[in-house]
């Protein structure tokens, strides 16, 4: 049996196991170890899994994952995110569509606090969505706003997904984070422009906050809420500035962020036993999930490297089929959208990283730039029917008056905006590479 056929059999077996509902790390790791045992016997098969585990344990940057996740959960569980939305509610309620625009701002700040899209979705669906519906906002528009805004969590630093990509692709995490800043803000700006333009031509979609209600809020309360909204930005700056300036390592900065969030919750009198226990428990659960997935991905990638599958696929695309590098890149992005109908971002990454990352490098593309393309494509896949990840998260969290039909209809304009942002980053790579080049002097 040829190595190309073995690689195809491995990939198809893994996809079949995933379709049956098996856990991602279980399916990937099982296929990797069984293939290694069949190819190289007991010694080779055991060595693959053991070597992957040792490599994982020695990955010092992995310590950033629990730190960032803990930081996000502390800020979320201590209700500091609630203060953020109140700030946007008070300061932007007088604009047409102002609360929806403020929700996008909330999502950007939540992303900078947590680095996970699920956190943004949970906060947006439980805090912002009921308030927007109560204020008479169009349910389809605001449902799309929350889904699109929450997807920024995997692009805006400190993105946990970009940390995972950095480990698998062996690229600097700091450069990837900085590469995500401009595309993330660009996408948020496009969302805001769409909301503002649409509400200007159809004010019924986003009515302004009642003038009497706005007048009833004293200036002292507005200033207090403004200070509450600035607090997460202060924590983010305390964490990121030393790292960007080269004063601390990535792991040290993540520890600073976690400590700053903890102290902020203590000083505000919100660090209760329940908040601490929930934050630690959620941090432990998500961190362990990521570690198992990375371990399985390393084992799977080692088998693929041993088979020479990457070189075979490169020859298939470039020599046998005669495809240009850009056509191959576009096909890769389309495959992410297809996989995104039934997988989340981490699963997509660990499944295809052993194939795509070396191939992208061999085609002459920048791997930092490609990491941003991958992340934006995952954002689109999150919201693409029929089984987009965010669609079902919203269905689980939305109130009864928001139907699945409403959720599906809400995402079309935002998916088009995101596709436009992806095209801009593909055509103009400096949108992603300018900031890391500026900071690191490449």
Buried (B, 14 or more C-beta within 10 A) or exposed (E): EEBBEBBBEBBEBBBEBBEEEBBBBEBBBBBBBBBBBEBBEEEBBBEBBEEBBEBBEEBEBBBBBBBBBBBBBBBBBBBBBBBBBBBBBBBBBEBBBBBBBBBBBBBBBBBBBBBBBBBBBBBBBEBBBEBBBEBEBBBBBBBBBBBBBBBBBBBBBBBBBBBBBBBBBEBBBBBBBBBBBBBBBBBBEBBBEBBBEBBEEEEEBBBBBEEEEBEEBEEEEBEBBEEBBBBBEEBBBBBBEBBBEEEBBBBBBBBBBBBBBBBBBEEBEBBEEEBBEBBBEBBEEBBEBBBBBBBBBBBBBBBBEBBEBBBBBBEEBBEEEEBEBEEBBEEBBEBBBEBBBBBBBBBBBBBBBBBBBBBBBBBEBBBBBBBBBBBBBBBBBBBBBEEBBBBEBBBEBBEEEBBEEBBBBBBEBBBEBBBEBBEBBBEEBEBBBBBBBEBEEE
